[in-house]
Amino acid sequence: MKNRQWILVKRPVGNVDDETLALRSAALPELADGESLVRNLYLSLDPTNRVWMSDMEQYLPPVALGAVMRGITVGRVVASRDPRLSVGDAVQGMGGWQDYWVAKAGEASKLRDDGQTPLTLYLGLLGMVGCTAYFGMLEIGDPQPGETVVVSAAAGAVGSLAVQLAKLRGARVIGIAGSDEKCAWLVDELGIDAAINYRSEKVHARLRELAPHGVNVYFDNTGGAILDAVLANLALNARIPLCGLISTYTATGRGAGPANYGALLVKRAMVKGFIILDYAPRFGEAIAALAKWYAEGKLKFRVDVVDGLEQAPRALGKLFDGSNQGKLIVRIAAP
Ligand SMILES: NC(=O)c1ccc[n+]([C@@H]2O[C@H](COP(=O)([O-])OP(=O)(O)OC[C@H]3O[C@@H](n4cnc5c(N)ncnc54)[C@H](OP(=O)(O)O)[C@@H]3O)[C@@H](O)[C@H]2O)c1
């Protein structure tokens, strides 16, 4: 059997282009004791994939040139020399941008495959994405009833859960997103209080109207100009869970710092950067709560599935031009 693999061949400058990755075919190795062979079914595409391609300081080593591109996958075991995994088991792990993955002992975690839960949910609501929104919003942001919460990239995977969790806490929630369709979805479908289209509206002025008493919690997914606009509208003792900086991931050169940094001092605000992997020992707690709220109809989650491993590099661009409608996933093979 041949294994198609996306290999990182050139570090991108700006957006990923046709030179960045190459699709190669490799033979599958024999399994050693403790290993299992997983057929990757779904590949999670995440903004951080672009960061992993760059040789810069980050929370994991950058992907080496010549290596298979790193990525989280859900798949099925097709051969096993690991006593804990059987053929047919659904598993999740760092399966990479490839058809098959040889998982060493302990690398693949078994999923609850009840025939009811779509496997794609494990890459979204019931995975890292859900945990990121859960701990970032509920623990770091810690919104109180009646407080004003703002979320950027609010219609995306993490953002759409973050806004709903803040609503469940009884906060007033304002989402910031890049199109009228996304803003309408946030208000009409997710039931948040207001949405701002940062491409067509002046975020600073709109926030002043919508949050005259200031922003108590800002869940930052973007950094950049949106962060500056929110910093200029903080309430006293504001909390800022710093989740991501997507406006900077494809930037070339050294970006400008926040112009309104001084607001943090004047408003006695707290910014806390977090990496969700640090919360791994507590994922069970988050996933149980998210699954319960989802089953009760209190959380909605949309998934944007692109077909074909060969589409992965192009599809990644959707995260940066905003054309993804929810959690972006590549379907590598039929489940
Ligand atoms: N800290 C952690 O451990 C952790 C874990 C997971 C994710 N994250 C971060 O969470 C954020 C969201 O990730 P996600 O997986 O949920 O992706 P996503 O929100 O589903 O997709 C990314 C969205 O970002 C928006 N965007 C792209 N470029 C932008 C720009 N220049 N300015 C403003 N918005 C822009 C686009 O929406 P619009 O149409 O609204 O522009 C796009 O749809 C990212 O920053 C990611 O790095 C952090």
The ligand as an ORCA input file, in Angstrom:
! r2SCAN-3c Opt
* xyz 0 1
  N      -4.328     29.062     22.559
  C      -4.605     27.871     22.064
  O      -4.248     26.840     22.611
  C      -5.433     27.798     20.802
  C      -6.050     26.598     20.404
  C      -6.840     26.599     19.234
  C      -6.959     27.777     18.493
  N      -6.317     28.904     18.906
  C      -6.443     30.176     18.184
  O      -7.820     30.501     18.097
  C      -8.042     31.320     16.961
  C      -9.213     30.754     16.162
  O      -8.853     29.467     15.672
  P      -9.933     28.495     15.014
  O      -9.275     27.181     14.858
  O     -11.195     28.593     15.776
  O     -10.108     29.123     13.571
  P     -11.435     29.782     12.960
  O     -11.823     30.909     13.875
  O     -12.425     28.743     12.656
  O     -10.883     30.364     11.583
  C     -10.048     31.470     11.578
  C     -10.875     32.768     11.397
  O     -10.056     33.882     11.712
  C     -10.563     35.016     11.051
  N      -9.438     35.815     10.544
  C      -8.495     35.409      9.644
  N      -7.612     36.416      9.423
  C      -8.032     37.460     10.195
  C      -7.536     38.785     10.404
  N      -6.442     39.249      9.766
  N      -8.210     39.587     11.262
  C      -9.309     39.143     11.900
  N      -9.825     37.897     11.754
  C      -9.187     37.068     10.908
  C     -11.444     34.523      9.905
  O     -12.791     34.870     10.204
  P     -13.434     36.285      9.731
  O     -14.261     36.010      8.523
  O     -14.225     36.674     10.915
  O     -12.276     37.196      9.429
  C     -11.313     33.011      9.959
  O     -12.516     32.352      9.657
  C      -6.720     31.360     16.189
  O      -6.029     32.537     16.522
  C      -5.979     30.147     16.731
  O      -4.585     30.272     16.611
  C      -5.557     28.923     20.044
*
